């Protein structure tokens, strides 16, 4: 039996989460993501915060479970940013004759303008709990775009990212071997990096908002388990 957890929330679970957050409060990066925070983005005391998580749980009642998250947070011009991305997959109590399959994949895209202080966390965990022969995979991919000037993603870039989200959803629902899921996740991540690099290169370069940020960068943080 296959089980897919329903999407929840009216804003945070759309095809893409596009938060344009700008603040003028003068506060250092004193806090990062609070414990128990829900998926989404906001500003707190001059700090842009983005949190995303994919979580799956397979057990004898629902032997196949999967969850994917593909979020885009445009934090705008903030004094600092704390961003967290996490994927957790767990298989519990299935037998070798009837094994479980649990896959969690989370892709988080964050853009910032002139942020010199960035606190980023990207983690994944795959757990087999008394589950002989179970397939369990968690992959967390965090893409961070930093520019010294104001930058926003174009509509064409957002549309292509939405298409990538559909491909990620299809991948985590597939019954491909785990090694194939891993390689295809990595390939999709490489496409996202390439798209973001093209978007930054094509964007007009306006007034610098923070001279401490020397040049635009696109970075990928990857953690699989």
Backbone torsions as a table, in degrees:
resi	resn	phi	psi	omega
1	UNK	NA	134.3	179.4
2	UNK	-102.8	136.5	-177.9
3	UNK	-128.6	129.0	177.5
4	UNK	-122.5	118.4	-179.6
5	UNK	-63.6	136.5	179.7
6	UNK	-68.1	147.5	173.5
7	UNK	-67.4	144.4	-179.7
8	UNK	-126.0	155.4	178.7
9	UNK	92.7	155.7	-176.9
10	UNK	-101.0	-17.9	-179.3
11	UNK	-116.8	-47.6	-170.8
12	UNK	-71.3	-13.8	-176.8
13	UNK	-113.4	29.8	173.2
14	UNK	-84.2	179.0	-177.1
15	UNK	-56.8	-36.7	176.6
16	UNK	-144.1	147.4	-179.5
17	UNK	-109.6	108.4	-172.6
18	UNK	-116.9	95.5	-179.6
19	UNK	-102.1	119.1	175.7
20	UNK	-98.6	101.3	-172.3
21	UNK	-114.5	120.3	179.1
22	UNK	-130.0	138.1	-177.8
23	UNK	-141.0	153.0	177.3
24	UNK	-120.3	10.5	179.5
25	UNK	-72.0	141.0	-179.1
26	UNK	-98.3	91.4	179.6
27	UNK	-143.5	137.8	178.4
28	UNK	-74.4	174.6	178.9
29	UNK	-79.9	78.0	-175.3
30	UNK	-86.7	-24.2	-177.8
31	UNK	-132.6	152.4	169.9
32	UNK	-112.6	-157.7	-174.8
33	UNK	-62.9	126.7	178.7
34	UNK	-73.3	153.5	178.8
35	UNK	-61.3	137.3	176.0
36	UNK	81.3	5.3	-179.8
37	UNK	-65.1	146.6	-178.4
38	UNK	-90.5	165.5	179.5
39	UNK	-60.9	134.8	178.3
40	UNK	148.4	-168.2	179.3
41	UNK	-143.2	154.4	-179.6
42	UNK	-165.7	177.8	171.2
43	UNK	-117.7	142.6	177.3
44	UNK	-138.0	113.6	177.7
45	UNK	57.2	38.8	179.5
46	UNK	86.1	3.3	-178.1
47	UNK	-111.6	128.2	173.4
48	UNK	-81.4	131.7	-177.1
49	UNK	-124.8	132.5	177.2
50	UNK	-133.9	131.7	-177.4
51	UNK	-133.3	130.3	176.0
52	UNK	-140.9	147.3	179.6
53	UNK	-152.6	136.2	168.5
54	UNK	-112.8	133.7	-176.3
55	UNK	-141.1	126.9	178.3
56	UNK	-127.8	150.3	-180.0
57	UNK	-143.4	117.2	176.6
58	UNK	-110.5	141.8	-179.6
59	UNK	-152.4	178.5	-177.5
60	UNK	-57.5	-27.1	179.1
61	UNK	-77.0	-39.2	178.0
62	UNK	-129.2	90.9	-170.2
63	UNK	-75.8	-18.0	177.4
64	UNK	-123.3	118.8	178.1
65	UNK	-136.5	149.7	-179.4
66	UNK	-155.4	150.5	177.1
67	UNK	-148.1	139.2	176.0
68	UNK	-134.2	147.8	176.1
69	UNK	-132.3	129.6	175.8
70	UNK	-135.2	105.0	-172.9
71	UNK	-125.9	145.9	176.4
72	UNK	-123.3	123.3	179.2
73	UNK	-119.8	114.5	174.7
74	UNK	-98.9	99.2	-172.3
75	UNK	-80.3	-14.6	177.6
76	UNK	69.9	-149.1	-177.2
77	UNK	-93.9	106.9	178.4
78	UNK	-130.7	164.0	-178.2
79	UNK	-80.6	-24.6	178.9
80	UNK	-161.5	168.3	-179.3
81	UNK	-145.6	139.2	171.5
82	UNK	-122.2	117.5	-175.4
83	UNK	-128.1	140.5	-179.8
84	UNK	-136.0	135.8	176.6
85	UNK	-133.8	136.6	-174.6
86	UNK	-149.1	142.2	173.9
87	UNK	-129.4	129.1	-179.1
88	UNK	-132.1	120.8	177.1
89	UNK	-120.4	136.3	-177.9
90	UNK	-139.4	136.8	174.0
91	UNK	-122.1	129.9	-171.6
92	UNK	-133.6	125.8	163.3
93	UNK	72.0	16.9	176.9
94	UNK	-89.7	164.8	-176.8
95	UNK	-105.6	166.2	179.1
96	UNK	-67.8	-24.3	176.8
97	UNK	-79.3	-26.0	178.5
98	UNK	-137.7	72.6	-173.6
99	UNK	-72.9	161.5	176.9
100	UNK	-94.9	163.4	173.0
101	UNK	-140.3	121.0	-177.3
102	UNK	-133.3	124.2	-178.3
103	UNK	-132.5	129.3	174.7
104	UNK	-128.5	125.9	180.0
105	UNK	-130.6	128.8	179.0
106	UNK	-130.3	121.4	174.6
107	UNK	-110.6	122.1	179.4
108	UNK	-121.8	122.2	176.9
109	UNK	-109.3	127.2	-179.8
110	UNK	-129.3	129.4	173.8
111	UNK	-115.7	138.6	178.6
112	UNK	-135.4	150.8	178.2
113	UNK	-114.3	112.3	173.2
114	UNK	70.0	23.1	-178.9
115	UNK	-86.3	116.0	177.8
116	UNK	-89.6	-27.2	-179.5
117	UNK	-106.6	104.6	-179.2
118	UNK	-123.0	123.0	175.9
119	UNK	-110.0	107.9	-173.7
120	UNK	-120.5	139.1	176.7
121	UNK	-132.1	131.4	179.5
122	UNK	-140.5	111.6	-173.5
123	UNK	-137.6	158.1	173.8
124	UNK	-144.8	155.8	178.8
125	UNK	-150.6	126.5	174.7
126	UNK	-113.7	126.5	-173.0
127	UNK	-125.0	124.6	169.3
128	UNK	-105.6	111.3	-175.8
129	UNK	-111.3	101.1	-177.2
130	UNK	50.7	53.7	-172.5
131	UNK	-137.8	78.0	-178.3
132	UNK	-65.9	132.0	176.9
133	UNK	75.7	7.7	-177.4
134	UNK	-78.9	151.6	176.6
135	UNK	-106.2	118.2	-176.5
136	UNK	-136.0	126.9	-177.6
137	UNK	-144.6	132.4	175.6
138	UNK	-128.0	130.7	179.2
139	UNK	-133.6	125.3	178.2
140	UNK	-117.5	126.5	-179.1
141	UNK	-128.3	123.5	-176.3
142	UNK	-121.8	121.5	-177.8
143	UNK	-111.6	122.0	-176.8
144	UNK	-120.6	122.0	176.9
145	UNK	-107.3	122.3	179.6
146	UNK	-125.5	127.4	178.5
147	UNK	-129.4	150.2	177.0
148	UNK	-80.7	-4.9	-179.0
149	UNK	-127.6	169.3	-179.7
150	UNK	-65.7	135.0	-175.2
151	UNK	-148.2	134.0	173.4
152	UNK	-134.6	152.6	178.8
153	UNK	-75.5	136.5	178.0
154	UNK	-71.8	164.4	179.2
155	UNK	-63.5	-35.8	179.8
156	UNK	-67.6	-38.3	176.7
157	UNK	-65.7	-42.0	178.8
158	UNK	-63.5	-37.4	178.5
159	UNK	-65.2	-40.1	178.7
160	UNK	-68.1	-36.6	175.9
161	UNK	-64.5	-36.9	176.8
162	UNK	-62.9	-37.4	176.9
163	UNK	-66.7	-37.3	176.6
164	UNK	-64.1	-36.4	177.7
165	UNK	-60.2	-41.5	177.5
166	UNK	-61.8	-38.9	178.3
167	UNK	-67.2	-37.5	177.9
168	UNK	-65.1	-41.6	178.5
169	UNK	-62.5	-41.0	178.6
170	UNK	-65.7	-35.8	-179.3
171	UNK	-66.4	-45.6	-177.7
172	UNK	-71.8	-19.5	175.8
173	UNK	-86.8	-12.5	-174.9
174	UNK	-69.7	164.4	176.0
175	UNK	-107.4	25.1	176.9
176	UNK	-65.7	152.7	174.4
177	UNK	-56.1	151.8	-176.8
178	UNK	-57.3	-39.1	178.6
179	UNK	-60.6	-35.4	178.1
180	UNK	-70.8	-41.7	177.7
181	UNK	-59.1	-42.6	178.5
182	UNK	-60.7	-49.8	-176.2
183	UNK	-65.9	-37.5	179.0
184	UNK	-72.1	-32.4	174.6
185	UNK	-63.7	-44.1	179.0
186	UNK	-63.7	-40.1	-179.9
187	UNK	-65.3	-40.5	178.3
188	UNK	-65.7	-39.9	177.9
189	UNK	-61.2	-39.6	178.5
190	UNK	-63.4	-37.1	177.0
191	UNK	-65.8	-39.5	178.3
192	UNK	-63.3	-44.5	178.2
193	UNK	-59.0	-46.4	-179.4
194	UNK	-61.0	-43.0	179.1
195	UNK	-62.1	-44.4	-179.4
196	UNK	-66.7	-37.4	176.9
197	UNK	-63.1	-41.7	177.5
198	UNK	-64.2	-39.6	-179.3
199	UNK	-64.0	-42.2	179.3
200	UNK	-66.8	-42.4	-178.8
201	UNK	-64.3	-32.9	-176.3
202	UNK	-86.9	-14.2	-174.9
203	UNK	-75.6	143.3	175.5
204	UNK	-65.7	143.8	-179.2
205	UNK	-102.9	106.1	-178.9
206	UNK	-90.9	-153.6	-178.1
207	UNK	-66.1	137.1	178.1
208	UNK	-69.6	129.5	-179.7
209	UNK	-97.4	-15.5	176.6
210	UNK	-151.8	106.7	-178.3
211	UNK	-68.0	-12.3	178.3
212	UNK	-73.7	-18.9	175.6
213	UNK	-92.0	106.5	-168.7
214	UNK	-69.0	-41.8	-173.2
215	UNK	-155.6	161.0	177.7
216	UNK	-69.4	141.9	178.8
217	UNK	-136.8	149.9	171.5
218	UNK	-126.1	118.3	-177.5
219	UNK	-124.0	151.9	177.7
220	UNK	-121.9	128.6	171.1
221	UNK	-110.9	125.7	-174.9
222	UNK	-126.4	131.5	174.4
223	UNK	-141.3	121.8	179.2
224	UNK	-124.3	151.5	-179.1
225	UNK	-146.4	NA	NA
